[in-house]
Amino acid sequence: MTIVDFKEQKEARRRAEWERLVAWQERELATARRVLEVLEPIVNQLLKQKRVRARHPRCEAPGCWSTITTLHPVQGRTSDDALSLVALCARHLGAVRSGRFRVNADDADTLSWQLYDRPDAPPCLQIKWPRRRASKARARRRPR
Ligand SMILES: [Zn+2]
């Protein structure tokens, strides 16, 4: 008689422990769902921003982060050659047009930038700079 009572008590404890575990799991699941509800619009917004950034390539001038750009062929090239097209913001386009900057496309991956004090003077600074990924991808997409 007492042995049967022990078995029933043990079964009742096991059932109570199981129900506590199930309740804890449901609380944790509810917490995870609330976190997901908060994060979902943020993640969607970030993904949308990334798509927007991918559509607007940055200015290719070293250190410039402007995304409002237009494509222009480098000096001595035409816009028919996709690799010669450089994305420039209004400020850097003005610098190129005024003769303070010169841009040359050495190959598909680098641009050489020359900085001039005066239009006839030799360049006071010359650097090679890797092209931005968006313009490289754009150049690869076009047939040559
Ligand atoms: Zn710029």
py3Dmol code that shows the C-alpha trace and the ligand (Angstrom):
import py3Dmol

protein = """\
ATOM      1  CA  MET A   1       0.000   0.000   0.000  1.00  0.00           C
ATOM      2  CA  THR A   2       2.694   2.453   0.972  1.00  0.00           C
ATOM      3  CA  ILE A   3       4.849   1.359  -1.976  1.00  0.00           C
ATOM      4  CA  VAL A   4       2.018   2.209  -4.412  1.00  0.00           C
ATOM      5  CA  ASP A   5       1.731   5.663  -2.741  1.00  0.00           C
ATOM      6  CA  PHE A   6       5.465   6.242  -3.271  1.00  0.00           C
ATOM      7  CA  LYS A   7       5.094   5.320  -6.951  1.00  0.00           C
ATOM      8  CA  GLU A   8       2.140   7.707  -7.329  1.00  0.00           C
ATOM      9  CA  GLN A   9       4.052  10.497  -5.560  1.00  0.00           C
ATOM     10  CA  LYS A  10       7.072   9.869  -7.770  1.00  0.00           C
ATOM     11  CA  GLU A  11       4.844   9.957 -10.881  1.00  0.00           C
ATOM     12  CA  ALA A  12       3.162  13.180  -9.676  1.00  0.00           C
ATOM     13  CA  ARG A  13       6.603  14.818  -9.068  1.00  0.00           C
ATOM     14  CA  ARG A  14       7.786  13.699 -12.499  1.00  0.00           C
ATOM     15  CA  ARG A  15       4.604  15.097 -14.107  1.00  0.00           C
ATOM     16  CA  ALA A  16       4.939  18.409 -12.208  1.00  0.00           C
ATOM     17  CA  GLU A  17       8.599  18.694 -13.238  1.00  0.00           C
ATOM     18  CA  TRP A  18       7.657  17.968 -16.844  1.00  0.00           C
ATOM     19  CA  GLU A  19       4.944  20.647 -16.790  1.00  0.00           C
ATOM     20  CA  ARG A  20       7.417  23.158 -15.278  1.00  0.00           C
ATOM     21  CA  LEU A  21       9.836  22.348 -18.093  1.00  0.00           C
ATOM     22  CA  VAL A  22       7.124  22.758 -20.745  1.00  0.00           C
ATOM     23  CA  ALA A  23       6.018  26.083 -19.184  1.00  0.00           C
ATOM     24  CA  TRP A  24       9.637  27.305 -19.103  1.00  0.00           C
ATOM     25  CA  GLN A  25      10.082  26.338 -22.786  1.00  0.00           C
ATOM     26  CA  GLU A  26       6.906  28.189 -23.742  1.00  0.00           C
ATOM     27  CA  ARG A  27       8.071  31.307 -21.854  1.00  0.00           C
ATOM     28  CA  GLU A  28      11.456  31.171 -23.588  1.00  0.00           C
ATOM     29  CA  LEU A  29       9.761  30.665 -26.956  1.00  0.00           C
ATOM     30  CA  ALA A  30       7.484  33.666 -26.297  1.00  0.00           C
ATOM     31  CA  THR A  31      10.563  35.760 -25.411  1.00  0.00           C
ATOM     32  CA  ALA A  32      12.296  34.689 -28.617  1.00  0.00           C
ATOM     33  CA  ARG A  33       9.166  35.567 -30.645  1.00  0.00           C
ATOM     34  CA  ARG A  34       9.015  39.037 -29.026  1.00  0.00           C
ATOM     35  CA  VAL A  35      12.709  39.605 -29.838  1.00  0.00           C
ATOM     36  CA  LEU A  36      12.084  38.500 -33.438  1.00  0.00           C
ATOM     37  CA  GLU A  37       9.079  40.852 -33.696  1.00  0.00           C
ATOM     38  CA  VAL A  38      11.323  43.748 -32.596  1.00  0.00           C
ATOM     39  CA  LEU A  39      14.259  42.747 -34.827  1.00  0.00           C
ATOM     40  CA  GLU A  40      12.336  41.928 -38.011  1.00  0.00           C
ATOM     41  CA  PRO A  41      11.546  45.534 -39.076  1.00  0.00           C
ATOM     42  CA  ILE A  42      15.115  46.623 -38.202  1.00  0.00           C
ATOM     43  CA  VAL A  43      16.647  43.816 -40.267  1.00  0.00           C
ATOM     44  CA  ASN A  44      14.270  44.514 -43.158  1.00  0.00           C
ATOM     45  CA  GLN A  45      15.192  48.202 -43.032  1.00  0.00           C
ATOM     46  CA  LEU A  46      18.926  47.361 -43.039  1.00  0.00           C
ATOM     47  CA  LEU A  47      18.478  44.989 -45.978  1.00  0.00           C
ATOM     48  CA  LYS A  48      16.570  47.681 -47.870  1.00  0.00           C
ATOM     49  CA  GLN A  49      19.331  50.233 -47.146  1.00  0.00           C
ATOM     50  CA  LYS A  50      21.929  47.775 -48.420  1.00  0.00           C
ATOM     51  CA  ARG A  51      19.942  47.417 -51.654  1.00  0.00           C
ATOM     52  CA  VAL A  52      19.780  51.209 -51.965  1.00  0.00           C
ATOM     53  CA  ARG A  53      23.533  51.488 -51.367  1.00  0.00           C
ATOM     54  CA  ALA A  54      24.201  48.830 -53.998  1.00  0.00           C
ATOM     55  CA  ARG A  55      22.195  50.824 -56.529  1.00  0.00           C
ATOM     56  CA  HIS A  56      24.078  54.032 -55.841  1.00  0.00           C
ATOM     57  CA  PRO A  57      27.829  53.538 -56.284  1.00  0.00           C
ATOM     58  CA  ARG A  58      30.110  55.782 -54.234  1.00  0.00           C
ATOM     59  CA  CYS A  59      32.400  58.403 -55.714  1.00  0.00           C
ATOM     60  CA  GLU A  60      35.655  56.723 -56.722  1.00  0.00           C
ATOM     61  CA  ALA A  61      37.883  59.560 -55.512  1.00  0.00           C
ATOM     62  CA  PRO A  62      40.136  58.395 -52.635  1.00  0.00           C
ATOM     63  CA  GLY A  63      38.433  58.985 -49.290  1.00  0.00           C
ATOM     64  CA  CYS A  64      35.149  60.254 -50.742  1.00  0.00           C
ATOM     65  CA  TRP A  65      31.926  58.674 -49.499  1.00  0.00           C
ATOM     66  CA  SER A  66      29.439  60.562 -51.631  1.00  0.00           C
ATOM     67  CA  THR A  67      26.820  58.326 -53.246  1.00  0.00           C
ATOM     68  CA  ILE A  68      25.451  61.020 -55.536  1.00  0.00           C
ATOM     69  CA  THR A  69      27.616  60.348 -58.553  1.00  0.00           C
ATOM     70  CA  THR A  70      27.636  60.471 -62.318  1.00  0.00           C
ATOM     71  CA  LEU A  71      29.738  58.390 -64.683  1.00  0.00           C
ATOM     72  CA  HIS A  72      32.415  60.088 -66.771  1.00  0.00           C
ATOM     73  CA  PRO A  73      35.109  58.662 -69.027  1.00  0.00           C
ATOM     74  CA  VAL A  74      38.696  59.250 -67.872  1.00  0.00           C
ATOM     75  CA  GLN A  75      40.940  61.552 -69.898  1.00  0.00           C
ATOM     76  CA  GLY A  76      41.631  60.418 -73.413  1.00  0.00           C
ATOM     77  CA  ARG A  77      38.932  57.743 -73.403  1.00  0.00           C
ATOM     78  CA  THR A  78      35.320  57.644 -74.553  1.00  0.00           C
ATOM     79  CA  SER A  79      32.230  56.389 -72.772  1.00  0.00           C
ATOM     80  CA  ASP A  80      32.144  53.365 -75.133  1.00  0.00           C
ATOM     81  CA  ASP A  81      34.908  51.768 -73.069  1.00  0.00           C
ATOM     82  CA  ALA A  82      33.141  50.599 -69.879  1.00  0.00           C
ATOM     83  CA  LEU A  83      36.419  50.306 -67.945  1.00  0.00           C
ATOM     84  CA  SER A  84      37.209  53.970 -68.553  1.00  0.00           C
ATOM     85  CA  LEU A  85      34.021  55.151 -66.820  1.00  0.00           C
ATOM     86  CA  VAL A  86      34.618  56.621 -63.379  1.00  0.00           C
ATOM     87  CA  ALA A  87      31.861  57.439 -60.846  1.00  0.00           C
ATOM     88  CA  LEU A  88      32.478  60.965 -59.524  1.00  0.00           C
ATOM     89  CA  CYS A  89      30.556  63.225 -57.173  1.00  0.00           C
ATOM     90  CA  ALA A  90      29.935  66.831 -58.172  1.00  0.00           C
ATOM     91  CA  ARG A  91      32.857  68.118 -56.061  1.00  0.00           C
ATOM     92  CA  HIS A  92      35.432  65.749 -57.555  1.00  0.00           C
ATOM     93  CA  LEU A  93      34.032  66.154 -61.057  1.00  0.00           C
ATOM     94  CA  GLY A  94      34.569  69.915 -60.634  1.00  0.00           C
ATOM     95  CA  ALA A  95      38.156  69.253 -59.490  1.00  0.00           C
ATOM     96  CA  VAL A  96      38.796  67.069 -62.576  1.00  0.00           C
ATOM     97  CA  ARG A  97      37.250  69.624 -64.926  1.00  0.00           C
ATOM     98  CA  SER A  98      39.229  72.487 -63.402  1.00  0.00           C
ATOM     99  CA  GLY A  99      42.471  70.559 -63.973  1.00  0.00           C
ATOM    100  CA  ARG A 100      43.386  70.093 -60.305  1.00  0.00           C
ATOM    101  CA  PHE A 101      42.816  66.324 -60.610  1.00  0.00           C
ATOM    102  CA  ARG A 102      43.581  63.913 -63.404  1.00  0.00           C
ATOM    103  CA  VAL A 103      42.271  60.366 -63.405  1.00  0.00           C
ATOM    104  CA  ASN A 104      43.633  57.538 -65.531  1.00  0.00           C
ATOM    105  CA  ALA A 105      42.357  53.974 -65.691  1.00  0.00           C
ATOM    106  CA  ASP A 106      45.532  51.872 -65.570  1.00  0.00           C
ATOM    107  CA  ASP A 107      43.691  48.550 -65.646  1.00  0.00           C
ATOM    108  CA  ALA A 108      40.358  47.088 -64.559  1.00  0.00           C
ATOM    109  CA  ASP A 109      41.233  47.267 -60.859  1.00  0.00           C
ATOM    110  CA  THR A 110      43.161  50.494 -60.297  1.00  0.00           C
ATOM    111  CA  LEU A 111      42.876  54.185 -61.074  1.00  0.00           C
ATOM    112  CA  SER A 112      45.809  56.558 -60.912  1.00  0.00           C
ATOM    113  CA  TRP A 113      45.018  59.977 -59.467  1.00  0.00           C
ATOM    114  CA  GLN A 114      47.246  62.981 -60.093  1.00  0.00           C
ATOM    115  CA  LEU A 115      46.922  66.204 -58.117  1.00  0.00           C
ATOM    116  CA  TYR A 116      48.076  69.444 -59.746  1.00  0.00           C
ATOM    117  CA  ASP A 117      48.786  72.856 -58.219  1.00  0.00           C
ATOM    118  CA  ARG A 118      48.468  74.553 -61.614  1.00  0.00           C
ATOM    119  CA  PRO A 119      47.216  73.180 -64.946  1.00  0.00           C
ATOM    120  CA  ASP A 120      50.682  73.280 -66.649  1.00  0.00           C
ATOM    121  CA  ALA A 121      52.763  72.192 -63.636  1.00  0.00           C
ATOM    122  CA  PRO A 122      53.940  68.609 -63.066  1.00  0.00           C
ATOM    123  CA  PRO A 123      51.733  66.620 -60.638  1.00  0.00           C
ATOM    124  CA  CYS A 124      52.518  67.352 -56.984  1.00  0.00           C
ATOM    125  CA  LEU A 125      50.932  64.098 -55.867  1.00  0.00           C
ATOM    126  CA  GLN A 126      50.301  60.852 -57.700  1.00  0.00           C
ATOM    127  CA  ILE A 127      48.661  57.774 -56.241  1.00  0.00           C
ATOM    128  CA  LYS A 128      47.218  54.531 -57.506  1.00  0.00           C
ATOM    129  CA  TRP A 129      43.916  53.642 -55.905  1.00  0.00           C
ATOM    130  CA  PRO A 130      41.881  50.438 -56.211  1.00  0.00           C
ATOM    131  CA  ARG A 131      38.541  50.869 -57.922  1.00  0.00           C
ATOM    132  CA  ARG A 132      35.346  50.518 -55.934  1.00  0.00           C
ATOM    133  CA  ARG A 133      33.568  47.199 -56.160  1.00  0.00           C
ATOM    134  CA  ALA A 134      30.335  48.567 -57.646  1.00  0.00           C
ATOM    135  CA  SER A 135      32.102  50.084 -60.629  1.00  0.00           C
ATOM    136  CA  LYS A 136      34.155  46.920 -61.140  1.00  0.00           C
ATOM    137  CA  ALA A 137      30.992  44.799 -61.074  1.00  0.00           C
ATOM    138  CA  ARG A 138      29.339  47.226 -63.495  1.00  0.00           C
ATOM    139  CA  ALA A 139      32.325  47.011 -65.825  1.00  0.00           C
ATOM    140  CA  ARG A 140      32.305  43.206 -65.743  1.00  0.00           C
ATOM    141  CA  ARG A 141      28.582  43.023 -66.496  1.00  0.00           C
ATOM    142  CA  ARG A 142      28.939  44.969 -69.742  1.00  0.00           C
ATOM    143  CA  PRO A 143      30.102  43.109 -72.842  1.00  0.00           C
ATOM    144  CA  ARG A 144      33.514  44.218 -74.095  1.00  0.00           C
TER     145      ARG A 144
END
"""
ligand_1 = """\
1
ZN
Zn 33.809 62.546 -54.499
"""
view = py3Dmol.view(width=600, height=400)
view.addModel(protein, "pdb")
view.setStyle({"model": 0}, {"cartoon": {"style": "trace"}})
view.addModel(ligand_1, "xyz")
view.setStyle({"model": 1}, {"stick": {}})
view.zoomTo()
view.show()
